[in-house]
C-alpha cells in the first residue's frame, strides 16, 4: 500500500515542474482532446487542459462517472467519433 500512495507525494513537484516548463516554453499547440464523464469532472477536464494547451477540444460522456469505459462504452465511442469526424477537419467521407 505504501508504494501505491507514493505517487501522490510527487504531485507538488510535478506541479512546480509543469509551471516552470509552461513559463519557459509556453502552451503546447498540438491538438489536445479532453474527455470528462458527465458525473465526474465533466467540462472541467477541458477547462483544466486550457491552462497548458492552446488547442483544446472537450467532450463529455453522458451517463458516466469515474469508470467511463465500463459505465458507457457506447457514449465514449460517440464522443470520439464526434471529435474525429471527417467533417470537423473539412474532409468528406466516401
Rosetta constraint file for C-alpha pairs under 8 A:
AtomPair CA 1 CA 5 HARMONIC 6.48 0.50
AtomPair CA 2 CA 6 HARMONIC 6.41 0.50
AtomPair CA 3 CA 7 HARMONIC 7.61 0.50
AtomPair CA 5 CA 9 HARMONIC 7.41 0.50
AtomPair CA 6 CA 10 HARMONIC 7.23 0.50
AtomPair CA 7 CA 11 HARMONIC 7.29 0.50
AtomPair CA 10 CA 14 HARMONIC 6.06 0.50
AtomPair CA 11 CA 15 HARMONIC 6.12 0.50
AtomPair CA 12 CA 16 HARMONIC 6.31 0.50
AtomPair CA 13 CA 17 HARMONIC 6.07 0.50
AtomPair CA 14 CA 18 HARMONIC 6.04 0.50
AtomPair CA 15 CA 19 HARMONIC 6.07 0.50
AtomPair CA 16 CA 20 HARMONIC 6.22 0.50
AtomPair CA 17 CA 21 HARMONIC 6.19 0.50
AtomPair CA 18 CA 22 HARMONIC 6.07 0.50
AtomPair CA 19 CA 23 HARMONIC 6.21 0.50
AtomPair CA 20 CA 24 HARMONIC 6.16 0.50
AtomPair CA 21 CA 25 HARMONIC 5.84 0.50
AtomPair CA 21 CA 26 HARMONIC 7.42 0.50
AtomPair CA 22 CA 26 HARMONIC 4.70 0.50
AtomPair CA 22 CA 27 HARMONIC 6.02 0.50
AtomPair CA 22 CA 52 HARMONIC 6.84 0.50
AtomPair CA 26 CA 52 HARMONIC 7.73 0.50
AtomPair CA 27 CA 51 HARMONIC 7.57 0.50
AtomPair CA 27 CA 52 HARMONIC 4.89 0.50
AtomPair CA 27 CA 53 HARMONIC 4.78 0.50
AtomPair CA 27 CA 54 HARMONIC 6.02 0.50
AtomPair CA 28 CA 52 HARMONIC 6.40 0.50
AtomPair CA 28 CA 53 HARMONIC 4.71 0.50
AtomPair CA 28 CA 54 HARMONIC 6.32 0.50
AtomPair CA 28 CA 55 HARMONIC 7.94 0.50
AtomPair CA 29 CA 53 HARMONIC 6.01 0.50
AtomPair CA 29 CA 54 HARMONIC 5.44 0.50
AtomPair CA 29 CA 55 HARMONIC 5.86 0.50
AtomPair CA 30 CA 53 HARMONIC 7.63 0.50
AtomPair CA 30 CA 54 HARMONIC 7.86 0.50
AtomPair CA 30 CA 55 HARMONIC 6.42 0.50
AtomPair CA 31 CA 55 HARMONIC 5.06 0.50
AtomPair CA 31 CA 56 HARMONIC 6.06 0.50
AtomPair CA 31 CA 57 HARMONIC 7.52 0.50
AtomPair CA 32 CA 49 HARMONIC 7.89 0.50
AtomPair CA 32 CA 53 HARMONIC 7.10 0.50
AtomPair CA 32 CA 55 HARMONIC 6.15 0.50
AtomPair CA 32 CA 56 HARMONIC 4.82 0.50
AtomPair CA 32 CA 57 HARMONIC 6.26 0.50
AtomPair CA 33 CA 46 HARMONIC 7.71 0.50
AtomPair CA 33 CA 56 HARMONIC 5.97 0.50
AtomPair CA 33 CA 57 HARMONIC 5.02 0.50
AtomPair CA 33 CA 58 HARMONIC 5.91 0.50
AtomPair CA 33 CA 59 HARMONIC 7.75 0.50
AtomPair CA 33 CA 83 HARMONIC 7.86 0.50
AtomPair CA 34 CA 45 HARMONIC 5.64 0.50
AtomPair CA 34 CA 46 HARMONIC 4.96 0.50
AtomPair CA 34 CA 49 HARMONIC 7.12 0.50
AtomPair CA 34 CA 56 HARMONIC 6.98 0.50
AtomPair CA 34 CA 57 HARMONIC 6.19 0.50
AtomPair CA 34 CA 58 HARMONIC 4.78 0.50
AtomPair CA 34 CA 59 HARMONIC 6.40 0.50
AtomPair CA 35 CA 42 HARMONIC 7.46 0.50
AtomPair CA 35 CA 43 HARMONIC 7.87 0.50
AtomPair CA 35 CA 45 HARMONIC 6.30 0.50
AtomPair CA 35 CA 46 HARMONIC 7.00 0.50
AtomPair CA 35 CA 58 HARMONIC 5.64 0.50
AtomPair CA 35 CA 59 HARMONIC 4.68 0.50
AtomPair CA 35 CA 60 HARMONIC 5.65 0.50
AtomPair CA 35 CA 61 HARMONIC 7.21 0.50
AtomPair CA 36 CA 40 HARMONIC 6.79 0.50
AtomPair CA 36 CA 41 HARMONIC 5.52 0.50
AtomPair CA 36 CA 42 HARMONIC 4.26 0.50
AtomPair CA 36 CA 43 HARMONIC 6.23 0.50
AtomPair CA 36 CA 44 HARMONIC 7.30 0.50
AtomPair CA 36 CA 45 HARMONIC 5.53 0.50
AtomPair CA 36 CA 46 HARMONIC 7.75 0.50
AtomPair CA 36 CA 58 HARMONIC 7.78 0.50
AtomPair CA 36 CA 59 HARMONIC 6.34 0.50
AtomPair CA 36 CA 60 HARMONIC 4.94 0.50
AtomPair CA 36 CA 61 HARMONIC 6.33 0.50
AtomPair CA 37 CA 41 HARMONIC 6.01 0.50
AtomPair CA 37 CA 42 HARMONIC 4.80 0.50
AtomPair CA 37 CA 60 HARMONIC 5.44 0.50
AtomPair CA 37 CA 61 HARMONIC 4.92 0.50
AtomPair CA 37 CA 62 HARMONIC 6.57 0.50
AtomPair CA 37 CA 63 HARMONIC 7.59 0.50
AtomPair CA 37 CA 64 HARMONIC 5.23 0.50
AtomPair CA 37 CA 65 HARMONIC 5.25 0.50
AtomPair CA 37 CA 66 HARMONIC 6.73 0.50
AtomPair CA 37 CA 68 HARMONIC 6.34 0.50
AtomPair CA 38 CA 42 HARMONIC 4.84 0.50
AtomPair CA 38 CA 60 HARMONIC 5.77 0.50
AtomPair CA 38 CA 61 HARMONIC 5.67 0.50
AtomPair CA 38 CA 62 HARMONIC 5.06 0.50
AtomPair CA 38 CA 63 HARMONIC 6.04 0.50
AtomPair CA 38 CA 64 HARMONIC 5.55 0.50
AtomPair CA 38 CA 65 HARMONIC 6.30 0.50
AtomPair CA 39 CA 63 HARMONIC 7.17 0.50
AtomPair CA 39 CA 64 HARMONIC 5.91 0.50
AtomPair CA 39 CA 65 HARMONIC 4.65 0.50
AtomPair CA 39 CA 66 HARMONIC 7.58 0.50
AtomPair CA 40 CA 64 HARMONIC 7.52 0.50
AtomPair CA 40 CA 65 HARMONIC 4.89 0.50
AtomPair CA 40 CA 66 HARMONIC 5.72 0.50
AtomPair CA 41 CA 45 HARMONIC 5.98 0.50
AtomPair CA 42 CA 59 HARMONIC 7.89 0.50
AtomPair CA 42 CA 60 HARMONIC 5.60 0.50
AtomPair CA 42 CA 61 HARMONIC 7.80 0.50
AtomPair CA 43 CA 47 HARMONIC 6.44 0.50
AtomPair CA 43 CA 58 HARMONIC 6.96 0.50
AtomPair CA 43 CA 59 HARMONIC 7.16 0.50
AtomPair CA 43 CA 60 HARMONIC 6.54 0.50
AtomPair CA 44 CA 48 HARMONIC 5.92 0.50
AtomPair CA 45 CA 49 HARMONIC 6.41 0.50
AtomPair CA 45 CA 58 HARMONIC 7.34 0.50
AtomPair CA 46 CA 50 HARMONIC 6.40 0.50
AtomPair CA 46 CA 56 HARMONIC 6.58 0.50
AtomPair CA 46 CA 57 HARMONIC 6.79 0.50
AtomPair CA 46 CA 58 HARMONIC 4.93 0.50
AtomPair CA 46 CA 59 HARMONIC 7.65 0.50
AtomPair CA 47 CA 51 HARMONIC 7.50 0.50
AtomPair CA 48 CA 52 HARMONIC 7.90 0.50
AtomPair CA 49 CA 53 HARMONIC 5.98 0.50
AtomPair CA 49 CA 56 HARMONIC 6.92 0.50
AtomPair CA 50 CA 54 HARMONIC 6.11 0.50
AtomPair CA 50 CA 55 HARMONIC 7.71 0.50
AtomPair CA 50 CA 56 HARMONIC 6.30 0.50
AtomPair CA 57 CA 83 HARMONIC 7.60 0.50
AtomPair CA 59 CA 79 HARMONIC 6.22 0.50
AtomPair CA 59 CA 83 HARMONIC 7.90 0.50
AtomPair CA 60 CA 79 HARMONIC 7.16 0.50
AtomPair CA 61 CA 68 HARMONIC 7.28 0.50
AtomPair CA 61 CA 72 HARMONIC 7.52 0.50
AtomPair CA 61 CA 75 HARMONIC 5.57 0.50
AtomPair CA 61 CA 76 HARMONIC 5.54 0.50
AtomPair CA 61 CA 79 HARMONIC 6.56 0.50
AtomPair CA 62 CA 72 HARMONIC 7.56 0.50
AtomPair CA 62 CA 75 HARMONIC 6.30 0.50
AtomPair CA 63 CA 71 HARMONIC 7.41 0.50
AtomPair CA 63 CA 72 HARMONIC 6.66 0.50
AtomPair CA 63 CA 75 HARMONIC 7.99 0.50
AtomPair CA 64 CA 68 HARMONIC 5.35 0.50
AtomPair CA 64 CA 71 HARMONIC 5.48 0.50
AtomPair CA 64 CA 72 HARMONIC 5.90 0.50
AtomPair CA 65 CA 71 HARMONIC 7.21 0.50
AtomPair CA 67 CA 71 HARMONIC 5.98 0.50
AtomPair CA 68 CA 72 HARMONIC 5.70 0.50
AtomPair CA 68 CA 73 HARMONIC 6.78 0.50
AtomPair CA 68 CA 76 HARMONIC 6.98 0.50
AtomPair CA 69 CA 73 HARMONIC 4.59 0.50
AtomPair CA 69 CA 76 HARMONIC 6.66 0.50
AtomPair CA 72 CA 76 HARMONIC 6.26 0.50
AtomPair CA 73 CA 77 HARMONIC 6.21 0.50
AtomPair CA 74 CA 78 HARMONIC 6.20 0.50
AtomPair CA 75 CA 79 HARMONIC 6.34 0.50
AtomPair CA 76 CA 80 HARMONIC 6.45 0.50
AtomPair CA 77 CA 81 HARMONIC 6.13 0.50
AtomPair CA 78 CA 82 HARMONIC 6.25 0.50
AtomPair CA 79 CA 83 HARMONIC 6.27 0.50
AtomPair CA 80 CA 84 HARMONIC 6.05 0.50
AtomPair CA 81 CA 85 HARMONIC 5.62 0.50
AtomPair CA 83 CA 88 HARMONIC 7.45 0.50
AtomPair CA 84 CA 88 HARMONIC 7.07 0.50
AtomPair CA 85 CA 89 HARMONIC 7.20 0.50
AtomPair CA 86 CA 90 HARMONIC 6.46 0.50
AtomPair CA 86 CA 91 HARMONIC 4.87 0.50
AtomPair CA 86 CA 92 HARMONIC 6.16 0.50
AtomPair CA 86 CA 93 HARMONIC 6.67 0.50
AtomPair CA 87 CA 91 HARMONIC 5.05 0.50
AtomPair CA 87 CA 92 HARMONIC 6.13 0.50
AtomPair CA 87 CA 93 HARMONIC 7.95 0.50
